[in-house]
Amino acid sequence: MQVLAHRVVWSAVLLGAVVALAGSWHRILGVAGDRRCLVKLTLSATAIALNWGVFIWAVDQQRVLECSLGYFVAPLVSVLLGIAVLGERLSRWQWLAVILAAAGVVHQVVAFGTLPWVALVLAFSFAIYGLLRKLTSVDAVGGLLIEALVLSPLAIAYLVTVGIGGKVAFGQDGWELDLLLVLAGPVTALPLILFVTATRRIRLATIGLLQYITPTGHFLLAVFVFGERFATASLMTFMVIWMALFIYSADTVRRLTTSFASRPFILSRPQDDDRVRFDR
């Protein structure tokens, strides 16, 4: 809980500094004055705090494989939310991918007799966070700062309570730990800022494929660095999930490629110089 609290507080400090340097506080105040937008950001802050908290706990409990499974499933949960909330439609191949992902979770339940709640909480909380941010018209830095500010009073109150009880870690266990806790801020904020920025610059199919880097890294760390036990039943679950992701990604890429190729070439000559350019 202390790691989570520091993650929130130092994220707020970093993002506040970024906004101050950019002179964008007027935009933040404008968003804070919009009650509907503030409610959505409060809900998204709750979702991402739940995601962070469960992830930190799972890593501490040597359950990184379950984290990997959760973030592999998250894109497909986003697909289901798109259908339920945004009215999006899926092709037959994409429906097959969703069904396979569900089958992978069911296999995990049958093989181990327990629900992979860590993976499911991580998948659904992150997917819900993405949906809420999609429905909120605010930039990446401003939205994340408001989320951090919403969570900061609770985080600070918890740290003060722990400090009164004499169990606070910051400033007590060496500068190395203090530095790691402070770095939780940029490690939290920068990837989310870059992710939102990237979605505006490159194709959705590319973004979807890049999202699999994180759970792949978790998987490799869990098996080859942390030495977590990887049973045959777990391998079957992951194989089914990987098959679902491959089918969904391949169909998405095929659709975007077909749409891109069907657009006509337009030959135009800019008025300001003599260069000729092709636009697709």
Buried (B, 14 or more C-beta within 10 A) or exposed (E): EBBBBBBBBBBBBBBBEBBEEEEBEEBBEEBBEBEEBBEBBBBBBBBBBBBBBBBBBBBEEEBBBBBBBBBBBBBBBBBBBBBEEEEEEBEEBBBBBBEBBBBBBEBBEEBEEEEBEBBBBBBBBBBBBBBBBBEBEBBBBBBBBBBBBBBBEBBBEBBEEBBEEEEBBBEEEEEEEBEEBBEBBBBBBBEBBEBBEEBEEEBEBBBBBEBBEBBBEBBEBBBEEBEBEBEEEBEBBBEBBBBBBEBBBEBBBEBBEEEEEEEEEEEEEEEEEEEEEEEE
